[in-house]
Amino acid sequence: MFVGSLLATYGWYIVFSCILLYVVFQKLFTRLRALRQRQLDRAAAALEPDIVVKRQEALAAARLKMQDELNAQVEKHKEKLRQLEEEKRRQKIEMWDSMREGKSYKGNTRKPQEEDSPGPSTSLVIPKRKSDRKPLRRGGYNPLSGEGGGACSWRPGRRGPSSGG
């Protein structure tokens, strides 16, 4: 009697629950099987010596190529530094020789950029002189802080109930 009334009252809920559980378990089992298959494939691929050797050789070749490129860049940088040092040394020798002869050594030294461009320069850059005027404001001027602004300074009133009103 009790089972019959239970089925009569909740029968459809029980049927739909059983169907839902069956579908959920089927989905979970298919995903679990696929996951296990992937793990077995990975393990088999990792254990095959030919694939492992090829992978290691490719990795070693890539590292060797990157190291060769880095070594070439280092050699170029060293050569550039060597040339700069040689140029500085040559300029110091010229400066010392001109000083011993009593000439002005500042005008005789040349920059490396000037040597590369043969012929006279067509455009002369005349440096502007700084005026001796007083700056308009001091260096620490900040309009948001309210400091250094002059005679007009506004400060907000106190907060709280004692402000009146």
DSSP file with accessible surface (Angstrom, degrees, kcal/mol):
  #  RESIDUE AA STRUCTURE BP1 BP2  ACC     N-H-->O    O-->H-N    N-H-->O    O-->H-N    TCO  KAPPA ALPHA  PHI   PSI    X-CA   Y-CA   Z-CA
    1    1 A M     >        0   0  210      0, 0.0     4,-2.0     0, 0.0     5,-0.2   0.000 360.0 360.0 360.0 -47.0    0.0    0.0    0.0
    2    2 A F  H  >  +     0   0  157      2,-0.2     4,-1.9     1,-0.2     5,-0.1   0.894 360.0  48.4 -63.2 -42.6    2.7    2.5    1.0
    3    3 A V  H  > S+     0   0   97      1,-0.2     4,-2.7     2,-0.2     5,-0.2   0.898 110.4  52.3 -66.4 -41.3    4.8    1.7   -2.2
    4    4 A G  H  > S+     0   0   44      1,-0.2     4,-2.2     2,-0.2    -1,-0.2   0.909 111.1  45.1 -62.3 -44.1    1.7    2.1   -4.4
    5    5 A S  H  X S+     0   0   62     -4,-2.0     4,-2.1     2,-0.2    -1,-0.2   0.872 112.1  53.2 -69.1 -33.8    0.8    5.5   -3.0
    6    6 A L  H  X S+     0   0   69     -4,-1.9     4,-2.9     2,-0.2    -2,-0.2   0.923 111.9  44.6 -64.7 -45.3    4.5    6.6   -3.2
    7    7 A L  H  X S+     0   0   97     -4,-2.7     4,-1.2     1,-0.2    -2,-0.2   0.870 112.7  52.1 -66.4 -36.8    4.6    5.7   -6.9
    8    8 A A  H  < S+     0   0   87     -4,-2.2    -1,-0.2    -5,-0.2    -2,-0.2   0.881 117.7  37.4 -67.8 -36.3    1.3    7.3   -7.6
    9    9 A T  H  < S+     0   0   91     -4,-2.1    -2,-0.2    -5,-0.2    -3,-0.2   0.931 135.6  17.3 -81.0 -47.6    2.4   10.6   -6.0
   10   10 A Y  H  X S+     0   0  123     -4,-2.9     4,-2.0    -5,-0.2     5,-0.2   0.096  87.3 116.4-115.4  21.8    6.0   10.8   -7.1
   11   11 A G  H  X S+     0   0   16     -4,-1.2     4,-2.3     1,-0.2     5,-0.2   0.920  78.3  45.2 -61.4 -50.5    6.2    8.3  -10.0
   12   12 A W  H  > S+     0   0  191      1,-0.2     4,-2.6     2,-0.2     5,-0.3   0.884 111.3  53.9 -66.0 -34.9    7.0   10.7  -12.8
   13   13 A Y  H  > S+     0   0  163      1,-0.2     4,-2.1     2,-0.2    -1,-0.2   0.908 109.7  48.7 -63.9 -39.2    9.7   12.4  -10.7
   14   14 A I  H  X S+     0   0   72     -4,-2.0     4,-2.3     2,-0.2    -2,-0.2   0.921 111.7  48.8 -67.3 -42.4   11.3    9.1  -10.0
   15   15 A V  H  X S+     0   0   68     -4,-2.3     4,-2.3     2,-0.2     5,-0.2   0.947 113.4  45.8 -63.3 -49.2   11.3    8.1  -13.7
   16   16 A F  H  X S+     0   0  128     -4,-2.6     4,-2.4     1,-0.2    -1,-0.2   0.886 111.8  52.8 -64.6 -34.8   12.7   11.5  -14.9
   17   17 A S  H  X S+     0   0   65     -4,-2.1     4,-2.5    -5,-0.3    -1,-0.2   0.911 109.1  49.2 -65.4 -42.0   15.4   11.3  -12.1
   18   18 A C  H  X S+     0   0   76     -4,-2.3     4,-2.2     2,-0.2    -2,-0.2   0.919 112.1  47.9 -64.5 -41.7   16.4    7.8  -13.3
   19   19 A I  H  X S+     0   0   94     -4,-2.3     4,-2.3     2,-0.2     5,-0.2   0.928 112.2  49.8 -64.7 -42.7   16.7    9.0  -16.9
   20   20 A L  H  X S+     0   0  117     -4,-2.4     4,-2.4     1,-0.2    -2,-0.2   0.929 111.0  48.9 -63.1 -42.9   18.7   12.0  -15.9
   21   21 A L  H  X S+     0   0   98     -4,-2.5     4,-2.6     1,-0.2     5,-0.2   0.904 109.6  53.0 -63.4 -39.9   21.1   10.0  -13.8
   22   22 A Y  H  X S+     0   0  149     -4,-2.2     4,-2.1     2,-0.2    -2,-0.2   0.942 111.0  45.9 -62.0 -44.5   21.6    7.5  -16.7
   23   23 A V  H  X S+     0   0   70     -4,-2.3     4,-2.3     1,-0.2    -2,-0.2   0.923 112.8  50.4 -66.1 -42.1   22.5   10.3  -19.1
   24   24 A V  H  X S+     0   0   68     -4,-2.4     4,-2.4     1,-0.2    -1,-0.2   0.936 110.7  48.5 -63.3 -44.5   24.9   11.9  -16.7
   25   25 A F  H  X S+     0   0  107     -4,-2.6     4,-2.5     1,-0.2    -1,-0.2   0.907 109.8  52.8 -65.1 -36.8   26.7    8.7  -16.0
   26   26 A Q  H  X S+     0   0   79     -4,-2.1     4,-2.2    -5,-0.2    -1,-0.2   0.933 110.4  47.5 -63.8 -44.2   27.0    8.0  -19.7
   27   27 A K  H  X S+     0   0  130     -4,-2.3     4,-2.1     1,-0.2    -2,-0.2   0.923 112.6  49.0 -61.7 -44.8   28.6   11.4  -20.3
   28   28 A L  H  X S+     0   0   98     -4,-2.4     4,-2.4     1,-0.2    -2,-0.2   0.911 110.5  50.2 -63.5 -41.3   31.0   11.0  -17.4
   29   29 A F  H  X S+     0   0  102     -4,-2.5     4,-2.5     2,-0.2    -1,-0.2   0.904 109.7  50.3 -67.9 -37.1   32.1    7.5  -18.5
   30   30 A T  H  X S+     0   0   66     -4,-2.2     4,-2.2     1,-0.2    -1,-0.2   0.923 112.9  46.6 -66.8 -39.6   32.8    8.7  -22.1
   31   31 A R  H  X S+     0   0  180     -4,-2.1     4,-2.3     2,-0.2    -2,-0.2   0.896 111.9  51.0 -66.8 -39.2   34.9   11.6  -20.8
   32   32 A L  H  X S+     0   0   71     -4,-2.4     4,-2.4     2,-0.2    -2,-0.2   0.913 110.2  49.3 -64.8 -41.9   36.7    9.3  -18.4
   33   33 A R  H  X S+     0   0  151     -4,-2.5     4,-2.3     2,-0.2    -2,-0.2   0.917 111.7  49.0 -63.0 -42.7   37.5    6.8  -21.2
   34   34 A A  H  X S+     0   0   41     -4,-2.2     4,-2.4     2,-0.2    -2,-0.2   0.906 110.8  50.7 -64.3 -38.8   38.8    9.7  -23.5
   35   35 A L  H  X S+     0   0   78     -4,-2.3     4,-2.1     1,-0.2    -2,-0.2   0.930 111.0  47.8 -65.3 -43.3   40.9   11.0  -20.7
   36   36 A R  H  X S+     0   0  150     -4,-2.4     4,-2.3     1,-0.2    -1,-0.2   0.903 110.6  52.4 -64.1 -39.1   42.5    7.6  -20.0
   37   37 A Q  H  X S+     0   0  105     -4,-2.3     4,-2.4     1,-0.2    -2,-0.2   0.917 108.8  49.9 -65.2 -41.2   43.1    7.1  -23.7
   38   38 A R  H  X S+     0   0  139     -4,-2.4     4,-2.4     2,-0.2    -1,-0.2   0.908 110.4  50.2 -62.4 -41.9   44.9   10.5  -23.9
   39   39 A Q  H  X S+     0   0  112     -4,-2.1     4,-2.3     1,-0.2    -2,-0.2   0.909 111.1  48.8 -64.7 -39.7   47.1    9.6  -20.9
   40   40 A L  H  X S+     0   0  111     -4,-2.3     4,-2.4     2,-0.2    -2,-0.2   0.898 110.9  50.5 -67.1 -38.8   48.0    6.3  -22.5
   41   41 A D  H  X S+     0   0   87     -4,-2.4     4,-2.6     2,-0.2    -2,-0.2   0.918 111.4  48.3 -64.6 -41.7   48.9    7.9  -25.8
   42   42 A R  H  X S+     0   0  174     -4,-2.4     4,-2.3     2,-0.2    -2,-0.2   0.909 112.2  48.3 -64.5 -42.9   51.1   10.5  -24.1
   43   43 A A  H  X S+     0   0   49     -4,-2.3     4,-1.5     2,-0.2    -1,-0.2   0.907 113.0  48.0 -64.8 -40.8   52.8    7.8  -22.1
   44   44 A A  H  X S+     0   0   47     -4,-2.4     4,-1.1     1,-0.2    -2,-0.2   0.905 112.8  48.3 -67.0 -40.6   53.4    5.7  -25.2
   45   45 A A  H  < S+     0   0   31     -4,-2.6     3,-0.2     1,-0.2    -2,-0.2   0.872 111.9  49.6 -67.5 -36.0   54.7    8.6  -27.2
   46   46 A A  H  < S+     0   0   53     -4,-2.3    -1,-0.2     1,-0.2    -2,-0.2   0.801 110.6  50.7 -73.3 -26.6   57.0    9.6  -24.4
   47   47 A L  H  < S+     0   0  142     -4,-1.5    -1,-0.2    -5,-0.2    -2,-0.2   0.664  82.4 100.6 -88.0 -15.4   58.4    6.1  -24.1
   48   48 A E     X  -     0   0   97     -4,-1.1     4,-1.9    -3,-0.2     5,-0.2  -0.567  64.7-151.1 -72.7 120.9   59.2    5.6  -27.8
   49   49 A P  H  > S+     0   0   91      0, 0.0     4,-2.6     0, 0.0     5,-0.2   0.847  89.6  57.2 -67.1 -32.8   63.0    6.2  -28.0
   50   50 A D  H  > S+     0   0  117      2,-0.2     4,-2.5     1,-0.2     5,-0.2   0.934 109.3  45.0 -64.2 -43.4   62.9    7.4  -31.7
   51   51 A I  H  > S+     0   0   59      2,-0.2     4,-2.4     1,-0.2    -1,-0.2   0.915 113.8  50.0 -67.0 -39.7   60.5   10.2  -30.9
   52   52 A V  H  X S+     0   0   43     -4,-1.9     4,-2.5     2,-0.2    -2,-0.2   0.931 111.6  48.1 -64.5 -42.9   62.4   11.2  -27.7
   53   53 A V  H  X S+     0   0   66     -4,-2.6     4,-2.6     1,-0.2     5,-0.2   0.929 111.8  49.3 -65.5 -43.0   65.7   11.3  -29.6
   54   54 A K  H  X S+     0   0  148     -4,-2.5     4,-2.4    -5,-0.2    -1,-0.2   0.915 111.3  50.0 -62.7 -40.2   64.3   13.4  -32.4
   55   55 A R  H  X S+     0   0  151     -4,-2.4     4,-2.2     1,-0.2    -1,-0.2   0.919 112.0  47.0 -63.9 -43.9   62.8   15.8  -29.9
   56   56 A Q  H  X S+     0   0  125     -4,-2.5     4,-2.6     2,-0.2    -2,-0.2   0.893 111.8  50.7 -67.0 -38.2   66.1   16.2  -28.1
   57   57 A E  H  X S+     0   0  125     -4,-2.6     4,-2.5     2,-0.2    -2,-0.2   0.913 110.6  48.9 -65.5 -41.5   68.0   16.6  -31.3
   58   58 A A  H  X S+     0   0   65     -4,-2.4     4,-2.3    -5,-0.2    -2,-0.2   0.914 112.3  48.9 -63.9 -40.1   65.6   19.3  -32.5
   59   59 A L  H  X S+     0   0   89     -4,-2.2     4,-2.4     2,-0.2    -2,-0.2   0.921 111.8  48.5 -65.1 -42.7   65.9   21.1  -29.1
   60   60 A A  H  X S+     0   0   57     -4,-2.6     4,-2.5     1,-0.2    -2,-0.2   0.902 111.0  50.7 -65.3 -39.8   69.7   20.9  -29.2
   61   61 A A  H  X S+     0   0   60     -4,-2.5     4,-2.4     2,-0.2    -1,-0.2   0.913 110.5  49.2 -64.6 -41.4   69.8   22.3  -32.8
   62   62 A A  H  X S+     0   0   49     -4,-2.3     4,-2.4     1,-0.2    -2,-0.2   0.920 112.2  48.2 -64.6 -41.5   67.5   25.2  -31.8
   63   63 A R  H  X S+     0   0  165     -4,-2.4     4,-2.4     2,-0.2    -2,-0.2   0.909 111.2  50.5 -63.9 -41.3   69.7   26.0  -28.8
   64   64 A L  H  X S+     0   0  108     -4,-2.5     4,-2.4     2,-0.2    -2,-0.2   0.918 110.4  49.7 -64.3 -40.5   72.9   25.8  -30.9
   65   65 A K  H  X S+     0   0  135     -4,-2.4     4,-2.2     1,-0.2    -2,-0.2   0.931 111.7  47.7 -64.1 -44.7   71.4   28.2  -33.5
   66   66 A M  H  X S+     0   0  129     -4,-2.4     4,-2.3     1,-0.2    -1,-0.2   0.894 111.7  50.9 -63.7 -37.9   70.4   30.7  -30.8
   67   67 A Q  H  X S+     0   0   93     -4,-2.4     4,-2.6     2,-0.2    -1,-0.2   0.899 108.6  51.4 -67.8 -39.0   73.8   30.5  -29.2
   68   68 A D  H  X S+     0   0   89     -4,-2.4     4,-2.3     2,-0.2    -1,-0.2   0.916 110.3  49.2 -62.9 -42.5   75.5   31.1  -32.6
   69   69 A E  H  X S+     0   0  104     -4,-2.2     4,-2.2     1,-0.2    -2,-0.2   0.918 111.8  48.8 -62.1 -42.1   73.3   34.2  -33.1
   70   70 A L  H  X S+     0   0   84     -4,-2.3     4,-2.4     1,-0.2    -2,-0.2   0.916 110.0  51.2 -64.5 -41.4   74.2   35.5  -29.7
   71   71 A N  H  X S+     0   0   76     -4,-2.6     4,-2.4     1,-0.2    -1,-0.2   0.897 109.0  51.4 -63.6 -38.5   77.9   34.9  -30.2
   72   72 A A  H  X S+     0   0   50     -4,-2.3     4,-2.3     2,-0.2    -1,-0.2   0.919 110.3  48.7 -64.6 -41.8   77.7   36.8  -33.5
   73   73 A Q  H  X S+     0   0  125     -4,-2.2     4,-2.3     1,-0.2    -2,-0.2   0.901 110.8  50.9 -63.8 -39.3   76.0   39.7  -31.8
   74   74 A V  H  X S+     0   0   57     -4,-2.4     4,-2.7     2,-0.2    -2,-0.2   0.916 109.3  50.5 -65.2 -41.4   78.6   39.7  -29.0
   75   75 A E  H  X S+     0   0  108     -4,-2.4     4,-2.4     2,-0.2    -2,-0.2   0.915 110.5  49.3 -63.7 -41.8   81.4   39.8  -31.5
   76   76 A K  H  X S+     0   0  159     -4,-2.3     4,-2.3     2,-0.2    -1,-0.2   0.919 112.2  48.6 -61.7 -42.4   79.9   42.7  -33.3
   77   77 A H  H  X S+     0   0  110     -4,-2.3     4,-2.6     1,-0.2    -2,-0.2   0.916 111.2  49.6 -65.4 -41.9   79.4   44.6  -30.0
   78   78 A K  H  X S+     0   0  104     -4,-2.7     4,-2.5     1,-0.2    -1,-0.2   0.908 111.0  49.7 -63.8 -41.2   83.0   43.9  -29.0
   79   79 A E  H  X S+     0   0   84     -4,-2.4     4,-2.4     2,-0.2    -1,-0.2   0.911 110.7  50.0 -64.6 -39.8   84.3   45.1  -32.3
   80   80 A K  H  X S+     0   0  133     -4,-2.3     4,-2.3     2,-0.2    -2,-0.2   0.925 111.9  47.5 -64.1 -43.9   82.3   48.3  -32.0
   81   81 A L  H  X S+     0   0   81     -4,-2.6     4,-2.6     1,-0.2    -1,-0.2   0.898 110.5  52.9 -63.0 -39.5   83.6   48.9  -28.5
   82   82 A R  H  X S+     0   0  133     -4,-2.5     4,-2.3     1,-0.2    -2,-0.2   0.916 109.7  48.1 -62.3 -42.7   87.1   48.3  -29.7
   83   83 A Q  H  X S+     0   0  118     -4,-2.4     4,-2.5     2,-0.2    -1,-0.2   0.904 111.3  50.3 -65.8 -40.6   86.7   50.8  -32.5
   84   84 A L  H  X S+     0   0   81     -4,-2.3     4,-2.6     2,-0.2    -2,-0.2   0.915 111.2  48.5 -63.2 -43.1   85.3   53.4  -30.1
   85   85 A E  H  X S+     0   0  119     -4,-2.6     4,-2.5     2,-0.2    -2,-0.2   0.908 111.3  50.2 -63.1 -40.3   88.2   52.9  -27.7
   86   86 A E  H  X S+     0   0   99     -4,-2.3     4,-2.6     2,-0.2    -2,-0.2   0.915 110.7  49.8 -64.7 -39.7   90.7   53.2  -30.6
   87   87 A E  H  X S+     0   0   37     -4,-2.5     4,-2.5     2,-0.2    -2,-0.2   0.921 111.6  48.1 -65.9 -42.5   89.0   56.5  -31.7
   88   88 A K  H  X S+     0   0  120     -4,-2.6     4,-2.4     2,-0.2    -2,-0.2   0.920 112.2  49.4 -63.5 -41.5   89.1   57.9  -28.1
   89   89 A R  H  X S+     0   0  129     -4,-2.5     4,-2.2     2,-0.2    -2,-0.2   0.929 111.0  49.3 -64.6 -41.7   92.7   56.9  -27.8
   90   90 A R  H  X S+     0   0   68     -4,-2.6     4,-2.5     1,-0.2    -2,-0.2   0.922 111.1  50.0 -64.6 -40.2   93.6   58.6  -31.1
   91   91 A Q  H  X S+     0   0   45     -4,-2.5     4,-2.6     1,-0.2    -1,-0.2   0.902 109.5  51.0 -65.6 -39.2   91.7   61.7  -30.1
   92   92 A K  H  X S+     0   0  146     -4,-2.4     4,-2.5     2,-0.2    -1,-0.2   0.902 110.3  49.5 -64.8 -38.8   93.6   61.9  -26.8
   93   93 A I  H  X S+     0   0   74     -4,-2.2     4,-2.7     2,-0.2    -2,-0.2   0.935 112.1  47.7 -65.8 -43.0   96.9   61.5  -28.7
   94   94 A E  H  X S+     0   0   75     -4,-2.5     4,-2.5     1,-0.2     5,-0.2   0.917 112.4  49.8 -62.1 -41.8   96.0   64.3  -31.1
   95   95 A M  H  X S+     0   0   61     -4,-2.6     4,-2.2     2,-0.2    -2,-0.2   0.926 111.7  48.1 -64.1 -41.8   94.9   66.5  -28.2
   96   96 A W  H  X S+     0   0  145     -4,-2.5     4,-2.2     1,-0.2    -2,-0.2   0.920 111.8  49.5 -66.8 -41.2   98.1   65.9  -26.3
   97   97 A D  H  X S+     0   0   59     -4,-2.7     4,-1.7     1,-0.2    -1,-0.2   0.922 111.8  47.9 -64.0 -42.3  100.2   66.6  -29.4
   98   98 A S  H  X>S+     0   0    7     -4,-2.5     5,-2.4     1,-0.2     4,-0.5   0.864 110.2  52.8 -69.2 -32.3   98.4   69.8  -30.1
   99   99 A M  H ><5S+     0   0   85     -4,-2.2     3,-0.8    -5,-0.2    -1,-0.2   0.902 107.8  51.1 -67.1 -38.4   98.8   70.9  -26.4
  100  100 A R  H 3<5S+     0   0  172     -4,-2.2    -1,-0.2     1,-0.3    -2,-0.2   0.844 109.0  51.2 -67.2 -32.1  102.6   70.3  -26.6
  101  101 A E  H 3<5S-     0   0  129     -4,-1.7    -1,-0.3    -5,-0.2    -2,-0.2   0.572 118.2-114.4 -79.9 -10.8  102.8   72.4  -29.7
  102  102 A G  T <<5S+     0   0   67     -3,-0.8    -3,-0.2    -4,-0.5     2,-0.1   0.602  71.2 132.8  91.7  10.4  100.9   75.2  -27.9
  103  103 A K      < -     0   0  123     -5,-2.4     2,-0.5    -6,-0.2    -1,-0.3  -0.465  69.0 -90.6 -88.8 168.6   97.9   75.0  -30.2
  104  104 A S        -     0   0   83      1,-0.2     4,-0.5    -2,-0.1    -1,-0.1  -0.665  34.9-165.5 -78.3 124.3   94.3   75.0  -29.0
  105  105 A Y  S  > S+     0   0   85     -2,-0.5     4,-0.9     1,-0.2    -1,-0.2   0.695  77.0  68.3 -88.0 -15.8   93.3   71.4  -28.7
  106  106 A K  T  4 S+     0   0  153      1,-0.2     3,-0.2     2,-0.2    -1,-0.2   0.880 101.0  46.4 -72.5 -35.8   89.5   71.9  -28.5
  107  107 A G  T  4 S+     0   0   66      1,-0.2    -1,-0.2    -3,-0.1    -2,-0.2   0.721 108.4  56.4 -77.6 -22.4   89.2   73.0  -32.1
  108  108 A N  T  4 S+     0   0   80     -4,-0.5     2,-0.2    -3,-0.1    -1,-0.2   0.702  83.7  93.9 -84.7 -21.8   91.3   70.2  -33.5
  109  109 A T     <  -     0   0   50     -4,-0.9     2,-0.4    -3,-0.2   -18,-0.0  -0.536  61.1-158.4 -75.4 139.1   89.4   67.3  -32.1
  110  110 A R        -     0   0  150     -2,-0.2    -2,-0.1     3,-0.0   -19,-0.0  -0.906  13.2-126.6-117.4 149.1   86.8   65.9  -34.4
  111  111 A K    >>  -     0   0  129     -2,-0.4     4,-1.3     1,-0.1     3,-0.6  -0.561  27.6-116.2 -84.9 154.9   83.7   63.8  -33.7
  112  112 A P  H 3> S+     0   0   48      0, 0.0     4,-1.2     0, 0.0    -1,-0.1   0.845 115.2  57.9 -62.4 -28.5   83.3   60.5  -35.6
  113  113 A Q  H 3> S+     0   0  135      1,-0.2     4,-0.9     2,-0.2    -3,-0.0   0.866 102.7  53.8 -70.2 -32.9   80.1   61.9  -37.3
  114  114 A E  H <4 S+     0   0  112     -3,-0.6    -1,-0.2     1,-0.2     3,-0.2   0.840 105.6  53.1 -71.2 -32.0   82.1   64.8  -38.7
  115  115 A E  H  < S+     0   0   77     -4,-1.3    -1,-0.2     1,-0.2    -2,-0.2   0.841 103.5  57.2 -71.5 -31.4   84.7   62.5  -40.3
  116  116 A D  H  < S+     0   0  131     -4,-1.2    -1,-0.2     1,-0.2    -2,-0.2   0.812  98.8  64.1 -71.1 -30.2   82.0   60.4  -42.1
  117  117 A S  S  < S-     0   0   76     -4,-0.9    -1,-0.2    -3,-0.2     2,-0.1  -0.800  75.8-160.4-100.7 100.2   80.5   63.4  -43.9
  118  118 A P        +     0   0  124      0, 0.0    -3,-0.1     0, 0.0    -2,-0.0  -0.452  53.7  37.6 -76.1 151.9   83.2   64.8  -46.4
  119  119 A G  S    S-     0   0   60     -2,-0.1     2,-0.1     2,-0.1    -2,-0.0  -0.075  99.2 -52.7  94.2 164.0   82.7   68.4  -47.6
  120  120 A P        -     0   0  125      0, 0.0     2,-0.3     0, 0.0     0, 0.0  -0.382  56.0-110.9 -74.6 152.2   81.5   71.5  -45.9
  121  121 A S        -     0   0   86      1,-0.1    -2,-0.1    -2,-0.1     3,-0.0  -0.622  18.6-155.3 -82.1 135.6   78.2   71.5  -44.1
  122  122 A T  S    S+     0   0  145     -2,-0.3     2,-0.6     1,-0.1    -1,-0.1   0.761  77.9  58.3 -84.6 -26.4   75.5   73.6  -45.8
  123  123 A S        -     0   0   80      2,-0.0     2,-0.5     0, 0.0    -1,-0.1  -0.924  68.3-161.3-110.9 122.3   73.4   74.3  -42.7
  124  124 A L        -     0   0  152     -2,-0.6     2,-0.7    -3,-0.0    -2,-0.0  -0.873   8.8-148.1-100.3 130.5   75.0   76.0  -39.7
  125  125 A V        -     0   0  132     -2,-0.5    -2,-0.0     2,-0.0     0, 0.0  -0.870   8.4-159.6-100.2 118.1   73.3   75.7  -36.4
  126  126 A I        -     0   0  144     -2,-0.7     2,-0.1     0, 0.0    -2,-0.0  -0.871  18.9-130.3 -97.7 117.5   73.7   78.7  -34.2
  127  127 A P        -     0   0  110      0, 0.0     2,-0.3     0, 0.0    -2,-0.0  -0.458  21.5-122.9 -69.2 138.6   73.1   77.9  -30.6
  128  128 A K        -     0   0  204     -2,-0.1     2,-0.3     1,-0.1     0, 0.0  -0.621  21.8-125.3 -81.0 139.3   70.7   80.3  -28.8
  129  129 A R        -     0   0  225     -2,-0.3     2,-0.3     1,-0.1    -1,-0.1  -0.618  23.1-116.9 -83.2 143.9   71.9   82.1  -25.8
  130  130 A K        -     0   0  189     -2,-0.3     2,-0.2     1,-0.1    -1,-0.1  -0.581  30.1-123.3 -77.3 137.9   69.9   81.8  -22.6
  131  131 A S        -     0   0   73     -2,-0.3    -1,-0.1     1,-0.1     0, 0.0  -0.492  10.2-128.6 -80.1 155.9   68.6   85.0  -21.4
  132  132 A D        +     0   0  157     -2,-0.2    -1,-0.1     2,-0.0     2,-0.1   0.083  62.6 134.5 -92.0  24.8   69.4   86.2  -17.9
  133  133 A R        -     0   0  205      1,-0.1     3,-0.1     0, 0.0    -2,-0.0  -0.386  63.3-105.6 -74.7 155.2   65.8   86.8  -17.1
  134  134 A K        -     0   0  187      1,-0.1    -1,-0.1    -2,-0.1    -2,-0.0  -0.544  41.7-107.3 -75.9 138.0   64.3   85.7  -13.8
  135  135 A P        -     0   0   95      0, 0.0    -1,-0.1     0, 0.0     3,-0.1  -0.318  21.7-123.1 -66.4 154.0   62.0   82.6  -14.2
  136  136 A L  S    S+     0   0  176      1,-0.1     2,-0.3    -3,-0.1    -2,-0.0   0.869  89.1  11.9 -68.1 -38.2   58.3   83.3  -13.8
  137  137 A R  S    S-     0   0  155      4,-0.0    -1,-0.1     2,-0.0    12,-0.1  -0.944  85.4 -96.8-135.6 164.4   57.8   80.8  -11.0
  138  138 A R    >   -     0   0  180     -2,-0.3     3,-1.2    10,-0.2    -2,-0.0  -0.286  40.5-107.2 -73.5 165.4   59.9   78.8   -8.7
  139  139 A G  T 3  S+     0   0   89      1,-0.3    -1,-0.1    -2,-0.0    -2,-0.0   0.811 114.2  57.8 -66.8 -28.8   60.8   75.2   -9.5
  140  140 A G  T 3  S+     0   0   71      2,-0.0     2,-0.3     8,-0.0    -1,-0.3   0.151  74.1 138.4 -91.5  22.9   58.5   73.7   -6.9
  141  141 A Y    <   +     0   0   85     -3,-1.2     7,-0.1     7,-0.1    -4,-0.0  -0.512  20.1 168.0 -73.7 129.6   55.3   75.3   -8.2
  142  142 A N  B >>> -A  147   0A  75      5,-0.7     4,-0.9    -2,-0.3     3,-0.8  -0.924  24.7-157.3-139.7 115.2   52.3   73.1   -8.1
  143  143 A P  T 345S+     0   0   88      0, 0.0    -1,-0.1     0, 0.0     6,-0.0   0.747  92.2  56.1 -68.1 -20.6   48.9   74.7   -8.7
  144  144 A L  T 345S+     0   0  161      1,-0.2     0, 0.0     2,-0.1     0, 0.0   0.750 101.9  54.6 -82.0 -24.3   47.0   71.8   -7.0
  145  145 A S  T <45S-     0   0   56     -3,-0.8    -1,-0.2     2,-0.2     3,-0.1   0.746  96.9-133.3 -82.5 -24.1   48.9   72.0   -3.7
  146  146 A G  T  <5 +     0   0   54     -4,-0.9     3,-0.5     1,-0.3     2,-0.3   0.501  64.4 124.8  85.2   2.7   48.2   75.7   -3.1
  147  147 A E  B   < +A  142   0A 140     -5,-0.5    -5,-0.7     1,-0.2    -1,-0.3  -0.715  68.3  12.5 -96.0 147.9   51.8   76.4   -2.2
  148  148 A G  S    S+     0   0   38     -2,-0.3   -10,-0.2     2,-0.1    -1,-0.2   0.700  85.4 123.3  70.0  17.5   53.9   79.0   -3.9
  149  149 A G        -     0   0   51     -3,-0.5     2,-0.4     1,-0.3     3,-0.3   0.602  69.3-117.9 -88.4 -12.3   51.0   80.7   -5.6
  150  150 A G        -     0   0   65      1,-0.2    -1,-0.3     3,-0.0    -2,-0.1  -0.850  63.1 -22.8 114.6-145.6   51.4   84.2   -4.2
  151  151 A A  S    S+     0   0  110     -2,-0.4     2,-0.8    -3,-0.1    -1,-0.2   0.755 114.8  78.1 -80.4 -24.6   49.1   86.2   -2.0
  152  152 A C        +     0   0  119     -3,-0.3     2,-0.4     2,-0.0    -1,-0.1  -0.770  55.2 157.5 -92.2 109.4   45.9   84.5   -2.9
  153  153 A S        -     0   0   86     -2,-0.8     2,-0.4     2,-0.0    -6,-0.0  -0.989  20.7-163.6-134.7 128.5   45.6   81.2   -1.0
  154  154 A W        -     0   0  209     -2,-0.4    -2,-0.0    -8,-0.0     0, 0.0  -0.915   5.4-173.9-110.9 133.4   42.3   79.4   -0.3
  155  155 A R        -     0   0  212     -2,-0.4    -2,-0.0     0, 0.0    -9,-0.0  -0.990  28.0-114.4-125.7 137.4   42.0   76.7    2.2
  156  156 A P        -     0   0   95      0, 0.0     3,-0.1     0, 0.0     0, 0.0  -0.289  36.4-106.7 -68.3 153.7   38.8   74.7    2.8
  157  157 A G        -     0   0   69      1,-0.2     2,-0.1     6,-0.0     6,-0.1  -0.187  44.7 -78.9 -73.1 173.7   37.0   75.0    6.1
  158  158 A R        -     0   0  206      1,-0.1     2,-0.2     4,-0.1    -1,-0.2  -0.379  45.1-126.7 -73.3 150.6   37.0   72.4    8.8
  159  159 A R        +     0   0  235     -2,-0.1     3,-0.2    -3,-0.1    -1,-0.1  -0.624  61.4  56.0 -94.6 154.0   34.7   69.4    8.5
  160  160 A G  S >  S-     0   0   41     -2,-0.2     3,-1.1     1,-0.1    -2,-0.0  -0.593  97.5 -55.2 120.9-177.9   32.2   68.4   11.0
  161  161 A P  G >  S+     0   0  135      0, 0.0     3,-0.9     0, 0.0    -1,-0.1   0.672 117.3  72.6 -75.5 -14.9   29.3   69.7   13.0
  162  162 A S  G 3  S+     0   0   87      1,-0.2     3,-0.1    -3,-0.2    -4,-0.1   0.409  70.2  91.4 -81.8   4.2   31.1   72.7   14.4
  163  163 A S  G <  S-     0   0   87     -3,-1.1    -1,-0.2     1,-0.2    -5,-0.0   0.637  89.3-131.0 -76.1 -11.7   31.2   74.5   11.0
  164  164 A G    <         0   0   59     -3,-0.9    -1,-0.2     1,-0.1    -2,-0.0  -0.123 360.0 360.0  92.5 172.4   27.9   76.2   11.8
  165  165 A G              0   0  132     -3,-0.1    -1,-0.1    -2,-0.0    -3,-0.0  -0.085 360.0 360.0 124.2 360.0   24.8   76.6    9.8
